[in-house]
């Protein structure tokens, strides 16, 4: 059971990881700043982003927008990637970056 109290926006992130049998390393999660296209940082009540570092050294960046931008100029910047959507997964890789807009 999880419980949180606070005034204003309260956030809790959980991630389920199907850990293979015998694997002892766990992924790590790091919160990232989110900026508007104009460069200003947004409040966590508007959008949040996380870097998930997997045991195989790959990573995923996840953006969750609580207040989706209305026009392209309101798109978000996460770790140098300009994205637009409510839930976006960014997969950086040596062959290029894949960006999946979930919603």
N, C-alpha and C positions, 0 to 999 in steps of 0.2 A: 504494500500500500504506500502511495506517495501523497504527500500533503504539502500545499504551498499557501502561504498567506502573504498579502501585500496590498498596497494601494496602487491603482493604475494597472499597467500591463505586467502580468506575471507569465513567465515562459518556463517550460520544462521540456527537455529534449530526451527522447528515448530511441534506441536503435536496437533492433533484434538482429543478431548475427548468427547464422547457422555454422557453428564451429565444428569443423571436421574432427572425427575421432583421432585422438593422439596429438592434435595441434594444441600448443600451449600459449602461443602468442595471441593477444587480443588486439583488435583495432583500437585506435585512439580517435578522439573527437576534439576538434578545436573550433571555437567560435570565431567567425570572421566579420570584419566590418562590411557594411553595405552602403554604397554611395549612389546618389542620383547621377544621371547623365551629366548634370551641371557640375558635379564634383562634391557637393555637400553630403555629409554622412547622414543617413536616415536613422530615426529612432527605432529601437527594437520593436516597438508597438506597430510599426509600419512594415518592416521586413527584417528577417534574420537569415544568416547564412552560416554554414558549418563546413569544415574540412574533415572528411573521414579518411584516415590513413590506415590502410589495410595491411595485414601481416606480409603480404607479398610485395610490399613497397609501392603498390598502386594507390591512387587516391581518388576520391569523389568529392565534389563540392556541391552542396545542396542549398538552394535558396527557397525560402518559404516567405511569400508575401502575404501579409495580413490585410493590407490595403493595396490591391493591385493597381498599377499605374494605368491611367486612362488613355494616354497618347504616347507615341514612341519617344518623345522627348523626356518622358517621365520614366524611361527604362532604368534598370538598376545595373550597377557595376559591381561585380564580385571577383576579387583577385584578378583584376584586369580584364575580365570578360563582361561584355555588355549583353544583358539578357532581359527578356520581357516575358512575364508569366507569373502565375501564382505559386507553382511548384516546379522548379527547374533543377535538373541534375547535370553537372558539368563533369566530364571525364577527360582530364588532361592526359596526353600520351605522347610517345615519341613519334608516332605517325600523324599526329594532329590532335586537336581537341574535339570531342563529341559533345554536343549540347542537346539534351532531351527536355522538351517542355512537356511535363506531365499534365499540367492543367493551366 
